[in-house]
Amino acid sequence: MTIPLRIEEGTYHALRITLNGGFIIMSARDGILFGEKMNVNMIKGIKDVSPFKAKIKARLIHPDGKEEVFEFTNTLTQLGEALIADALSDRGVTLMSHMAVGNATGSKTSASTTLQSELARVALDSTTQGTAGDDNDVSWIATFPATVGTGALVEAALFNNVAGGTMFSYTDFAVINKGAADILIFAWTLTCGAS
């Protein structure tokens, strides 16, 4: 199959052609035609590249002292991205101050502004920036003590207010069954960039 590609001097054009589970990128710059074949796994790798990635660790501490540890990643919301831009432009924004947990998942996206079904919200224990090689990390710690956030938890998020506010980032995860006497501690670390 022949597909016409219009080439103009000094401009860049790209054309994607799908072939048997992969695709070929054809591009032109200054009258020179380039081609590169990429497979589906490479595409997935590109999709996963983000300037902001979080590693979230949750520790569920039972009354007998036994612990369960869970790890998952996050989704940065569109309002969260805007909040970062506002902070960088010194607009005096309110930064993260609370973490919430909920007991429903299914239809959140980066455009979401709330959890599916918020169960409890607590003030952050701490907010810290990393040092030396980790100075592009920000870590938030929050503790849901006994009797707070009891239930089958499957979602969590960072907010900048005790109620409402901007949902900066959220995560969905396999169920964590928090009993009334259990303590749940989240360590939410956001890395800005790839370094």
WOCORNOR-V398479 format. One record per residue. N is the residue number from 1. PHI is phi in degrees with one decimal (* if undefined). Layout:
((N;PHI) (N;PHI))
This chain:
((1;*) (2;-106.7) (3;-119.5) (4;-68.1) (5;-126.3) (6;-81.4) (7;-117.0) (8;-119.6) (9;-59.9) (10;79.9) (11;-120.6) (12;-119.0) (13;-129.9) (14;-132.2) (15;-135.9) (16;-108.5) (17;-121.5) (18;-87.6) (19;-138.5) (20;44.9) (21;85.1) (22;-125.1) (23;-153.1) (24;-115.1) (25;-95.9) (26;-111.9) (27;-139.5) (28;-135.4) (29;-143.7) (30;52.8) (31;81.5) (32;-106.8) (33;-98.6) (34;-118.0) (35;-142.1) (36;-146.2) (37;-92.7) (38;-131.2) (39;-97.8) (40;-61.4) (41;-62.5) (42;-66.4) (43;-62.5) (44;-58.8) (45;-61.5) (46;-66.4) (47;-60.9) (48;-79.8) (49;-75.4) (50;-143.3) (51;-73.1) (52;-131.5) (53;-126.5) (54;-117.6) (55;-115.0) (56;-117.8) (57;-120.1) (58;-116.3) (59;-114.6) (60;-99.4) (61;-106.6) (62;-85.7) (63;-56.7) (64;-82.5) (65;92.8) (66;-69.8) (67;-123.8) (68;-119.0) (69;-118.0) (70;-126.2) (71;-132.5) (72;-157.0) (73;-112.8) (74;-129.9) (75;-123.1) (76;-81.5) (77;-80.6) (78;-62.7) (79;-67.1) (80;-64.9) (81;-62.2) (82;-64.4) (83;-64.1) (84;-61.4) (85;-63.0) (86;-62.8) (87;-65.0) (88;-68.6) (89;-94.3) (90;59.2) (91;-91.6) (92;68.2) (93;-75.6) (94;-86.2) (95;-85.5) (96;-60.5) (97;-136.4) (98;-142.4) (99;-126.3) (100;-125.4) (101;-126.0) (102;-145.5) (103;-126.5) (104;-149.8) (105;-138.5) (106;132.9) (107;-134.4) (108;-75.1) (109;-136.5) (110;-65.4) (111;-86.9) (112;-66.8) (113;-119.7) (114;-142.8) (115;-70.1) (116;-63.1) (117;-151.1) (118;-66.9) (119;-106.3) (120;-158.6) (121;-137.8) (122;-128.7) (123;-69.7) (124;-66.2) (125;-71.7) (126;-161.5) (127;-133.9) (128;-136.9) (129;-101.1) (130;-66.7) (131;-123.5) (132;51.2) (133;-69.3) (134;-104.9) (135;-71.4) (136;-98.5) (137;-104.8) (138;-125.6) (139;-119.5) (140;-116.5) (141;-116.3) (142;-141.6) (143;-119.2) (144;-102.5) (145;-73.1) (146;-53.1) (147;74.7) (148;-107.3) (149;73.5) (150;-72.0) (151;144.6) (152;-90.0) (153;-87.1) (154;-138.4) (155;-154.2) (156;-152.2) (157;-156.6) (158;-101.0) (159;-130.6) (160;-111.1) (161;-157.0) (162;-67.6) (163;-147.7) (164;63.3) (165;77.3) (166;-90.6) (167;-82.1) (168;-71.9) (169;-156.7) (170;-139.7) (171;-142.7) (172;-111.0) (173;-151.7) (174;-62.5) (175;-55.2) (176;-112.5) (177;-88.6) (178;-95.2) (179;-75.7) (180;-60.4) (181;-95.9) (182;-80.4) (183;-115.9) (184;-120.0) (185;-118.1) (186;-103.5) (187;-118.7) (188;-113.2) (189;-113.9) (190;-103.4) (191;-103.5) (192;-97.9) (193;94.6) (194;-97.5) (195;-78.6))
